[in-house]
Amino acid sequence: MKSILFKTNHSVAPFIIRIILGGVVLPHGAQKLFGWFGGYGFSGTMTFFTDTVGLPYTIGLLVILIETIGALALIAGFATRLLAIPYLLLAFGIALTSSWENGFFMNWFGNQAGEGYEYFILWGGMAASLIFTGGGKFSVDSVLFTPEKSQQNPLRKNKNTLQYHI
Protein backbone atom coordinates (compact mmCIF):
# COMPACT_ATOMS: atom_id res chain seq x y z
CA MET A 1 0.00 0.00 0.00
CA LYS A 2 2.86 2.37 0.81
CA SER A 3 4.31 1.92 -2.66
CA ILE A 4 0.97 2.72 -4.30
CA LEU A 5 0.54 5.98 -2.37
CA PHE A 6 4.08 7.29 -2.30
CA LYS A 7 5.97 5.77 -5.24
CA THR A 8 7.33 8.38 -7.60
CA ASN A 9 9.68 8.54 -10.55
CA HIS A 10 11.97 11.25 -9.06
CA SER A 11 11.67 13.43 -12.15
CA VAL A 12 11.48 17.22 -12.14
CA ALA A 13 8.40 17.22 -14.44
CA PRO A 14 5.87 16.08 -11.78
CA PHE A 15 7.41 18.59 -9.37
CA ILE A 16 6.65 21.40 -11.82
CA ILE A 17 3.14 20.09 -12.51
CA ARG A 18 2.18 19.74 -8.83
CA ILE A 19 3.60 23.15 -7.87
CA ILE A 20 1.68 24.88 -10.67
CA LEU A 21 -1.57 22.94 -10.18
CA GLY A 22 -1.53 23.33 -6.39
CA GLY A 23 -0.49 26.97 -6.69
CA VAL A 24 -3.34 27.79 -9.06
CA VAL A 25 -6.03 25.86 -7.17
CA LEU A 26 -5.02 27.05 -3.66
CA PRO A 27 -6.24 30.66 -4.13
CA HIS A 28 -9.62 29.29 -5.27
CA GLY A 29 -9.77 27.19 -2.12
CA ALA A 30 -8.76 30.21 -0.02
CA GLN A 31 -11.68 32.14 -1.53
CA LYS A 32 -14.04 29.37 -0.50
CA LEU A 33 -12.61 28.65 2.96
CA PHE A 34 -11.38 32.04 4.21
CA GLY A 35 -13.06 34.59 1.95
CA TRP A 36 -9.69 35.79 0.64
CA PHE A 37 -9.25 37.23 -2.87
CA GLY A 38 -12.86 38.38 -3.02
CA GLY A 39 -14.36 35.01 -2.06
CA TYR A 40 -17.43 34.41 0.11
CA GLY A 41 -15.75 32.39 2.85
CA PHE A 42 -16.85 29.06 4.22
CA SER A 43 -20.46 29.84 5.17
CA GLY A 44 -21.18 31.81 1.98
CA THR A 45 -19.63 29.12 -0.20
CA MET A 46 -21.47 26.31 1.59
CA THR A 47 -24.75 28.19 1.22
CA PHE A 48 -24.07 28.59 -2.50
CA PHE A 49 -23.09 24.93 -2.89
CA THR A 50 -26.08 23.53 -0.99
CA ASP A 51 -28.86 26.00 -1.82
CA THR A 52 -27.99 27.22 -5.33
CA VAL A 53 -25.99 24.37 -6.86
CA GLY A 54 -27.81 21.64 -4.93
CA LEU A 55 -24.71 19.79 -3.71
CA PRO A 56 -24.93 17.73 -0.54
CA TYR A 57 -23.16 19.40 2.41
CA THR A 58 -20.49 16.67 2.50
CA ILE A 59 -19.59 17.12 -1.18
CA GLY A 60 -19.35 20.89 -0.76
CA LEU A 61 -17.08 20.42 2.25
CA LEU A 62 -14.88 17.99 0.31
CA VAL A 63 -14.54 20.47 -2.56
CA ILE A 64 -13.33 23.16 -0.15
CA LEU A 65 -10.91 20.77 1.59
CA ILE A 66 -9.53 19.46 -1.71
CA GLU A 67 -8.91 23.00 -2.93
CA THR A 68 -7.20 24.14 0.32
CA ILE A 69 -5.62 21.38 2.39
CA GLY A 70 -5.37 19.22 -0.72
CA ALA A 71 -3.57 21.99 -2.62
CA LEU A 72 -1.06 22.39 0.22
CA ALA A 73 -0.47 18.62 0.29
CA LEU A 74 -0.11 18.61 -3.49
CA ILE A 75 2.46 21.42 -3.39
CA ALA A 76 4.40 19.48 -0.72
CA GLY A 77 4.08 16.30 -2.77
CA PHE A 78 2.36 14.26 -0.06
CA ALA A 79 0.34 11.22 -1.25
CA THR A 80 0.34 12.80 -4.70
CA ARG A 81 -1.07 9.81 -6.59
CA LEU A 82 -3.97 9.43 -4.17
CA LEU A 83 -4.68 13.16 -4.07
CA ALA A 84 -4.60 13.47 -7.86
CA ILE A 85 -7.68 11.22 -8.15
CA PRO A 86 -10.12 13.64 -6.45
CA TYR A 87 -8.44 16.51 -8.32
CA LEU A 88 -9.20 14.74 -11.61
CA LEU A 89 -12.80 14.02 -10.57
CA LEU A 90 -13.32 17.57 -9.32
CA ALA A 91 -11.98 19.12 -12.52
CA PHE A 92 -14.26 17.10 -14.75
CA GLY A 93 -17.20 17.48 -12.39
CA ILE A 94 -16.89 21.25 -12.54
CA ALA A 95 -16.43 21.19 -16.32
CA LEU A 96 -19.54 19.09 -16.85
CA THR A 97 -21.81 20.79 -14.33
CA SER A 98 -20.77 24.45 -14.45
CA SER A 99 -18.91 25.17 -17.67
CA TRP A 100 -20.09 22.79 -20.37
CA GLU A 101 -22.98 24.97 -21.51
CA ASN A 102 -20.61 27.94 -21.98
CA GLY A 103 -18.48 26.14 -24.54
CA PHE A 104 -14.78 25.44 -24.69
CA PHE A 105 -13.22 28.89 -24.31
CA MET A 106 -12.78 31.05 -21.25
CA ASN A 107 -14.88 34.20 -21.15
CA TRP A 108 -12.10 36.63 -22.07
CA PHE A 109 -14.36 39.39 -23.38
CA GLY A 110 -17.43 38.94 -21.17
CA ASN A 111 -19.69 37.93 -24.05
CA GLN A 112 -20.58 34.46 -22.68
CA ALA A 113 -22.88 33.54 -19.83
CA GLY A 114 -19.91 32.09 -17.94
CA GLU A 115 -16.52 30.47 -18.27
CA GLY A 116 -15.79 27.63 -20.69
CA TYR A 117 -14.26 24.30 -19.72
CA GLU A 118 -10.75 24.61 -21.21
CA TYR A 119 -9.19 25.42 -17.81
CA PHE A 120 -10.68 22.29 -16.29
CA ILE A 121 -9.35 20.10 -19.10
CA LEU A 122 -5.86 21.41 -18.32
CA TRP A 123 -6.44 20.88 -14.59
CA GLY A 124 -7.68 17.32 -15.21
CA GLY A 125 -4.79 16.52 -17.53
CA MET A 126 -2.28 17.68 -14.95
CA ALA A 127 -3.98 15.59 -12.26
CA ALA A 128 -4.06 12.53 -14.55
CA SER A 129 -0.34 12.93 -15.17
CA LEU A 130 0.34 12.97 -11.42
CA ILE A 131 -1.66 9.75 -10.96
CA PHE A 132 0.90 8.00 -13.16
CA THR A 133 4.09 9.77 -12.08
CA GLY A 134 3.62 10.52 -8.41
CA GLY A 135 5.06 13.63 -6.78
CA GLY A 136 8.45 13.55 -8.46
CA LYS A 137 11.59 15.19 -7.21
CA PHE A 138 11.49 17.35 -4.06
CA SER A 139 8.31 15.68 -2.78
CA VAL A 140 7.40 14.23 0.59
CA ASP A 141 6.54 11.08 -1.36
CA SER A 142 10.14 10.70 -2.54
CA VAL A 143 11.34 10.93 1.07
CA LEU A 144 8.77 8.47 2.43
CA PHE A 145 9.26 5.91 -0.32
CA THR A 146 12.83 4.98 -1.04
CA PRO A 147 12.98 1.70 -2.97
CA GLU A 148 15.19 -1.03 -1.58
CA LYS A 149 18.27 -2.12 -3.56
CA SER A 150 16.45 -5.17 -4.90
CA GLN A 151 13.79 -2.94 -6.45
CA GLN A 152 16.23 -0.53 -8.10
CA ASN A 153 17.14 -0.80 -11.76
CA PRO A 154 20.31 -2.92 -12.05
CA LEU A 155 21.35 -1.03 -15.18
CA ARG A 156 21.34 2.29 -13.33
CA LYS A 157 24.63 4.11 -13.37
CA ASN A 158 26.71 3.71 -10.20
CA LYS A 159 27.61 7.20 -9.00
CA ASN A 160 30.69 6.03 -7.09
CA THR A 161 32.52 4.11 -9.80
CA LEU A 162 30.95 5.56 -12.94
CA GLN A 163 30.21 2.02 -14.10
CA TYR A 164 26.99 0.22 -14.75
CA HIS A 165 25.69 -2.59 -12.57
CA ILE A 166 25.09 -5.67 -14.69
FENJO-V143977 format. One record per pair of residues at least 4 apart in sequence whose ideal C-beta (glycine too) atoms are under 7 Angstrom apart, sorted by the first residue. I is the first residue (numbers start at 0). J is the second residue. If there is no record, write none. Layout:
# FENJO-V143977
i = {I,I}
j = {J,J}
This chain:
# FENJO-V143977
i = {0,1,1,2,2,3,4,4,4,5,5,5,5,6,6,7,7,7,7,7,7,7,7,7,7,8,8,8,8,9,9,9,10,10,10,11,11,11,12,12,13,13,13,13,13,13,14,14,14,14,14,15,16,16,16,16,17,17,17,17,17,17,17,18,18,19,20,20,20,20,20,21,21,21,21,22,24,24,24,25,25,25,25,26,26,27,27,28,28,28,28,28,29,29,29,29,29,30,30,30,30,30,31,31,31,31,32,32,32,33,34,34,34,38,39,39,39,40,41,41,42,43,44,44,45,45,45,46,47,47,48,48,48,49,49,49,54,54,56,57,58,59,60,61,62,62,63,64,64,65,65,65,65,66,67,68,69,69,69,70,71,72,72,72,73,73,75,76,76,76,76,76,76,77,77,78,78,79,79,79,79,79,79,80,80,80,82,83,83,83,83,84,84,85,86,86,87,87,87,87,87,88,89,90,90,90,90,90,91,91,91,92,93,93,93,94,94,94,94,94,95,98,98,98,98,98,99,101,101,101,101,101,101,102,102,103,103,103,104,104,105,105,105,105,106,106,106,106,114,116,117,118,119,120,121,122,123,124,125,126,128,133,134,134,134,134,136,139,140,146,146,151,153,153,154,154,155,156,157,157,157,157}
j = {4,5,144,6,144,80,78,80,81,78,140,143,144,133,144,13,79,132,133,134,135,138,140,141,144,13,132,133,135,135,136,141,132,135,136,15,135,136,16,135,17,129,132,133,134,135,18,135,136,137,138,19,20,125,128,129,21,73,74,76,79,129,134,22,74,23,24,73,122,125,126,25,70,73,74,74,28,66,70,29,67,70,71,30,36,31,66,32,63,66,67,70,33,35,36,38,67,34,35,36,37,38,38,44,63,66,41,63,67,40,38,39,40,44,43,44,47,44,45,63,46,47,48,63,49,56,59,50,51,52,52,54,59,54,56,59,58,59,60,61,62,63,64,65,66,89,67,68,69,69,85,86,89,70,71,72,73,82,85,74,75,77,78,82,79,82,139,134,135,137,138,139,140,139,140,82,140,83,129,133,134,138,140,129,130,133,86,87,126,129,130,88,130,89,90,126,91,123,126,127,130,92,93,94,119,122,123,126,95,119,123,96,97,98,119,98,99,116,119,120,99,113,114,115,116,119,116,106,111,112,113,114,115,111,115,115,116,117,115,117,114,115,117,118,111,113,114,115,118,120,121,122,123,124,125,126,127,128,129,130,132,140,138,139,140,141,141,143,144,150,151,155,164,165,163,164,164,163,161,162,163,164}
